[in-house]
């Protein structure tokens, strides 16, 4: 399997079971990472009710420090996740894990230092923007379906092609947050 996986990109209709799948993953990770964890958030498209998505639960785990990296990695691997250190070439501040069932990816864990607010805030801003702006959520769903059809076997092209939309939504979310003084765009 390549770094990004060989399976074709499939976009599923929204599944009301995604929040429960996240809650189960969160509880499991919280137990295993209790000495290090600061916060755990559901990110990505499965975190937005009503949004079509690749049916993979994205979990963002904020830890105090990555200095305990070997212990943290062992704890996550002990939960039947595969550690993929190759991604650290592009994103050295993140530890990436994936879980599969019957050869199909079901979960991804993005582990970062909670003090890396740029990474953290960007992911929450995008999620929260889509949660509170149904029109953008629906536009994004259509974009994802078109890109999945066009780049069915090219995850890099699929991901890169979404960047302009994501960057614009994040900019709007952060601008709105600054304008309202809320520090967040959560609903």
C-alpha positions as CSV (number, residue, x, y, z in Angstrom):
1,X,0.0,0.0,0.0
2,X,1.3,3.5,-0.8
3,X,1.5,6.2,1.7
4,X,-1.9,7.6,0.7
5,X,-3.5,4.2,0.1
6,X,-4.3,2.4,-3.1
7,X,-8.0,2.1,-2.6
8,X,-10.1,4.3,-4.9
9,X,-11.6,7.5,-3.4
10,X,-15.2,6.9,-2.5
11,X,-17.4,9.7,-1.1
12,X,-20.3,8.3,1.0
13,X,-23.6,9.9,1.8
14,X,-23.7,11.4,5.3
15,X,-23.9,8.7,8.0
16,X,-25.7,9.5,11.3
17,X,-23.4,6.9,12.9
18,X,-20.2,8.9,12.4
19,X,-20.5,10.9,15.7
20,X,-20.9,7.7,17.7
21,X,-17.9,6.2,15.9
22,X,-15.9,9.2,16.9
23,X,-17.1,9.1,20.5
24,X,-16.0,5.5,20.8
25,X,-12.6,6.3,19.3
26,X,-12.2,9.3,21.5
27,X,-13.0,7.3,24.7
28,X,-10.5,4.7,23.7
29,X,-7.7,7.2,22.9
30,X,-8.4,9.2,26.0
31,X,-7.9,6.1,28.2
32,X,-4.7,5.1,26.4
33,X,-3.2,8.6,26.3
34,X,-4.4,10.0,29.6
35,X,-0.9,11.0,30.8
36,X,-0.3,13.1,27.7
37,X,-3.6,14.2,26.2
38,X,-5.0,17.8,26.4
39,X,-7.9,17.6,24.0
40,X,-9.4,15.3,21.4
41,X,-11.6,16.6,18.5
42,X,-13.5,15.1,15.7
43,X,-12.3,16.8,12.5
44,X,-12.7,16.3,8.8
45,X,-15.9,15.8,6.8
46,X,-17.4,13.0,9.1
47,X,-17.5,15.7,11.8
48,X,-20.0,17.8,9.9
49,X,-23.6,16.6,10.1
50,X,-25.1,16.4,6.6
51,X,-21.8,16.4,4.7
52,X,-20.9,13.6,2.3
53,X,-17.4,12.2,3.1
54,X,-14.9,9.5,2.7
55,X,-16.1,7.2,5.4
56,X,-13.1,7.7,7.6
57,X,-13.3,9.1,11.1
58,X,-10.6,11.8,11.5
59,X,-9.5,12.3,15.1
60,X,-7.2,15.2,16.1
61,X,-5.4,14.5,19.4
62,X,-3.7,17.4,21.2
63,X,-0.9,16.4,23.6
64,X,1.2,18.5,25.9
65,X,4.4,17.6,24.1
66,X,5.8,15.2,21.5
67,X,8.9,14.7,23.6
68,X,7.3,11.5,24.9
69,X,6.8,10.4,21.3
70,X,7.9,6.8,21.6
71,X,5.5,6.1,24.5
72,X,2.7,7.9,22.8
73,X,3.2,6.1,19.6
74,X,3.3,2.7,21.4
75,X,0.1,3.6,23.2
76,X,-1.8,4.4,19.9
77,X,-0.3,1.4,18.1
78,X,-1.5,-0.7,21.0
79,X,-5.1,0.3,20.0
80,X,-4.6,-1.4,16.6
81,X,-3.6,1.7,14.7
82,X,-0.7,1.7,12.2
83,X,1.9,4.4,12.8
84,X,2.9,6.1,9.5
85,X,6.1,8.0,10.2
86,X,6.7,8.8,6.5
87,X,4.2,11.6,6.7
88,X,6.5,13.4,9.1
89,X,8.7,14.4,6.2
90,X,6.0,16.8,5.1
91,X,4.5,17.6,8.5
92,X,7.2,17.0,11.2
93,X,4.9,18.5,13.9
94,X,2.3,15.7,13.4
95,X,2.2,12.0,14.2
96,X,-0.2,10.2,11.9
97,X,-1.9,6.8,12.5
98,X,-4.5,4.9,10.6
99,X,-6.8,2.0,11.4
100,X,-8.2,-0.4,8.9
101,X,-10.8,-3.1,9.0
102,X,-10.8,-5.8,6.3
103,X,-8.4,-3.7,4.3
104,X,-10.5,-0.5,4.4
105,X,-9.4,2.6,6.3
106,X,-11.9,3.4,9.0
107,X,-10.0,5.9,11.3
108,X,-7.1,8.4,11.1
109,X,-5.5,10.0,14.1
110,X,-3.6,13.2,13.7
111,X,-1.6,13.7,16.9
112,X,-0.1,17.2,17.5
113,X,1.2,19.3,20.3
114,X,-1.7,21.3,21.5
115,X,0.6,24.4,21.6
116,X,0.7,24.2,17.8
117,X,-2.3,26.5,17.6
118,X,-2.0,27.2,13.8
119,X,-2.6,23.5,13.0
120,X,-5.3,23.1,15.7
121,X,-7.2,26.3,15.0
122,X,-7.2,25.8,11.2
123,X,-8.8,22.3,11.4
124,X,-11.4,23.4,14.0
125,X,-12.2,26.6,12.0
126,X,-12.9,24.7,8.8
127,X,-15.0,22.1,10.6
128,X,-17.0,24.7,12.5
129,X,-17.5,26.9,9.4
130,X,-19.0,24.0,7.6
131,X,-21.2,23.1,10.6
132,X,-22.6,26.6,10.7
133,X,-22.8,27.5,7.0
134,X,-25.0,24.9,5.2
135,X,-24.6,26.5,1.8
136,X,-20.8,26.1,2.0
137,X,-21.2,22.6,3.3
138,X,-23.3,21.7,0.3
139,X,-20.9,23.4,-2.1
140,X,-18.0,21.5,-0.5
141,X,-19.9,18.2,-0.8
142,X,-20.4,18.7,-4.5
143,X,-16.8,19.7,-5.0
144,X,-15.6,16.6,-3.2
145,X,-17.9,14.3,-5.3
146,X,-16.6,15.9,-8.6
147,X,-13.0,15.7,-7.5
148,X,-13.4,12.1,-6.3
149,X,-14.7,11.2,-9.8
150,X,-11.9,13.1,-11.5
151,X,-9.1,11.8,-9.3
152,X,-10.5,8.4,-8.2
153,X,-7.0,6.8,-7.9
154,X,-4.9,9.9,-7.1
155,X,-5.3,11.0,-3.5
156,X,-2.7,13.7,-3.8
157,X,-4.5,15.4,-6.7
158,X,-7.9,15.0,-4.9
159,X,-6.5,16.6,-1.7
160,X,-4.6,19.4,-3.5
161,X,-7.7,20.2,-5.6
162,X,-9.7,20.9,-2.4
163,X,-7.1,23.4,-1.0
164,X,-8.4,26.6,-2.6
165,X,-11.9,26.0,-1.2
166,X,-10.6,25.0,2.2
167,X,-8.2,27.9,2.4
168,X,-11.0,30.4,1.5
169,X,-13.4,28.9,4.1
170,X,-10.7,29.0,6.8
171,X,-9.9,32.6,6.0
172,X,-13.6,33.5,6.3
173,X,-14.0,31.6,9.5
174,X,-10.9,33.2,11.1
175,X,-12.0,36.7,9.9
176,X,-15.5,36.1,11.4
177,X,-14.0,34.9,14.6
178,X,-11.7,37.9,14.9
179,X,-14.6,40.3,14.0
180,X,-16.9,38.9,16.6
181,X,-14.1,38.5,19.1
182,X,-15.2,35.0,20.0
183,X,-11.9,33.4,19.3
184,X,-13.8,30.5,17.7
185,X,-16.5,29.8,15.1
186,X,-18.1,26.9,16.9
187,X,-21.8,26.5,16.7
